[in-house]
Amino acid sequence: LDYCEKHKATDTLVSGTTDAQNPFREKKGCTLI
């Protein structure tokens, strides 16, 4: 439990990811003019 408390700030499953760090985010689509 102590380990979890110490590392929860860097744990992706607890804190989530930002859009820039998320490798599974959808790619931006192309816009046709």
DSSP file (Angstrom, degrees, kcal/mol; ACC not computed):
  #  RESIDUE AA STRUCTURE BP1 BP2  ACC     N-H-->O    O-->H-N    N-H-->O    O-->H-N    TCO  KAPPA ALPHA  PHI   PSI    X-CA   Y-CA   Z-CA
    1    1 A L     >        0   0    0      0, 0.0     4,-2.0     0, 0.0     5,-0.2   0.000 360.0 360.0 360.0 -36.9    0.0    0.0    0.0
    2    2 A D  H  >  +     0   0    0      1,-0.2     4,-2.0     2,-0.2     5,-0.2   0.896 360.0  52.9 -63.8 -40.0    2.9    2.3    0.7
    3    3 A Y  H  > S+     0   0    0      1,-0.2     4,-1.9     2,-0.2    -1,-0.2   0.912 107.9  51.4 -60.9 -42.8    4.3    1.7   -2.7
    4    4 A C  H  > S+     0   0    0      1,-0.2     4,-0.9     2,-0.2    -1,-0.2   0.910 109.4  49.3 -62.2 -43.3    1.0    2.6   -4.3
    5    5 A E  H  < S+     0   0    0     -4,-2.0     3,-0.3     1,-0.2     4,-0.3   0.879 112.3  48.4 -64.2 -38.0    0.8    5.9   -2.4
    6    6 A K  H  < S+     0   0    0     -4,-2.0     3,-0.3     1,-0.2    -1,-0.2   0.831 120.8  34.6 -71.5 -32.3    4.3    6.9   -3.4
    7    7 A H  H >X S+     0   0    0     -4,-1.9     3,-0.7     1,-0.2     4,-0.7   0.319  84.0 100.4-108.9   7.5    3.9    6.1   -7.1
    8    8 A K  T 3< S+     0   0    0     -4,-0.9     3,-0.3    -3,-0.3     7,-0.3   0.781  77.3  61.7 -68.0 -24.1    0.3    7.1   -7.8
    9    9 A A  T 34 S+     0   0    0     -4,-0.3    -1,-0.2    -3,-0.3    -2,-0.1   0.830 113.1  35.6 -68.8 -30.9    1.3   10.4   -9.3
   10   10 A T  T <4 S+     0   0    0     -3,-0.7     2,-0.6    -4,-0.1    -1,-0.2   0.419  91.5 108.8-102.4   0.6    3.2    8.6  -12.1
   11   11 A D    >X  -     0   0    0     -4,-0.7     4,-2.8    -3,-0.3     3,-0.6  -0.694  55.5-157.9 -82.5 117.6    0.9    5.7  -12.5
   12   12 A T  H 3> S+     0   0    0     -2,-0.6     4,-2.0     1,-0.2    -1,-0.2   0.842  90.4  57.2 -64.7 -35.0   -1.0    6.0  -15.8
   13   13 A L  H 34 S+     0   0    0      2,-0.2    -1,-0.2     1,-0.2     4,-0.1   0.805 116.1  36.0 -67.8 -28.3   -3.8    3.8  -14.6
   14   14 A V  H <4 S+     0   0    0     -3,-0.6    -2,-0.2    -6,-0.1    -1,-0.2   0.902 129.4  29.1 -88.5 -48.6   -4.5    6.0  -11.6
   15   15 A S  H  < S-     0   0    0     -4,-2.8    -3,-0.2    -7,-0.3    -2,-0.2   0.658  99.0-138.7 -91.6 -16.7   -3.8    9.5  -13.0
   16   16 A G     <  -     0   0    0     -4,-2.0     2,-0.3    -5,-0.4    -1,-0.2  -0.200  22.6 -81.9  82.9 178.7   -4.7    8.9  -16.7
   17   17 A T        -     0   0    0     -4,-0.1     2,-0.2    -2,-0.0     5,-0.0  -0.844  29.9-119.3-120.7 157.9   -2.8   10.2  -19.7
   18   18 A T    >>  -     0   0    0     -2,-0.3     4,-1.1     1,-0.1     3,-0.6  -0.546  34.6-108.9 -85.7 162.5   -2.7   13.5  -21.5
   19   19 A D  T 34 S+     0   0    0      1,-0.2     3,-0.3     2,-0.2     6,-0.2   0.842 119.0  55.7 -61.5 -32.9   -3.7   13.5  -25.2
   20   20 A A  T 34 S+     0   0    0      1,-0.2    -1,-0.2     3,-0.0     5,-0.0   0.818 112.3  41.6 -70.2 -29.6   -0.1   14.2  -26.2
   21   21 A Q  T <4 S+     0   0    0     -3,-0.6    -1,-0.2     3,-0.0    -2,-0.2   0.562  88.0 104.5 -93.8  -9.0    1.1   11.0  -24.4
   22   22 A N    ><  -     0   0    0     -4,-1.1     3,-1.1    -3,-0.3    -5,-0.0  -0.630  48.0-170.8 -80.6 110.5   -1.7    8.7  -25.4
   23   23 A P  T 3  S+     0   0    0      0, 0.0    -1,-0.2     0, 0.0    -4,-0.0   0.644  84.4  57.2 -74.0 -12.5   -0.4    6.3  -28.1
   24   24 A F  T 3  S+     0   0    0      2,-0.1     3,-0.1    -3,-0.0    -2,-0.1   0.316  76.9 123.9-100.7   7.3   -4.0    5.0  -28.7
   25   25 A R  S <  S-     0   0    0     -3,-1.1     2,-0.2    -6,-0.2    -6,-0.0  -0.300  71.6 -98.4 -67.0 153.7   -5.6    8.4  -29.5
   26   26 A E        -     0   0    0      1,-0.1    -1,-0.1     3,-0.0     2,-0.1  -0.481  39.6-112.1 -72.9 141.8   -7.3    8.7  -32.9
   27   27 A K        -     0   0    0     -2,-0.2     2,-0.2     1,-0.1    -1,-0.1  -0.426  36.0-102.1 -70.7 147.4   -5.3   10.3  -35.6
   28   28 A K        -     0   0    0     -2,-0.1    -1,-0.1     1,-0.1     2,-0.0  -0.512  41.4-125.1 -71.4 137.1   -6.5   13.6  -36.8
   29   29 A G        -     0   0    0     -2,-0.2     2,-0.3     1,-0.1    -1,-0.1  -0.282  19.9-105.4 -80.0 166.3   -8.4   13.4  -40.1
   30   30 A C        -     0   0    0     -2,-0.0     2,-0.5     2,-0.0    -1,-0.1  -0.649  25.3-141.3 -88.5 147.2   -7.7   15.2  -43.3
   31   31 A T        -     0   0    0     -2,-0.3     2,-0.5     2,-0.0     0, 0.0  -0.940  10.9-149.0-110.2 132.0   -9.8   18.0  -44.4
   32   32 A L              0   0    0     -2,-0.5    -2,-0.0     1,-0.1     0, 0.0  -0.836 360.0 360.0-101.2 134.4  -10.6   18.4  -48.1
   33   33 A I              0   0    0     -2,-0.5    -1,-0.1     0, 0.0    -2,-0.0   0.425 360.0 360.0 -97.9 360.0  -11.2   21.8  -49.5
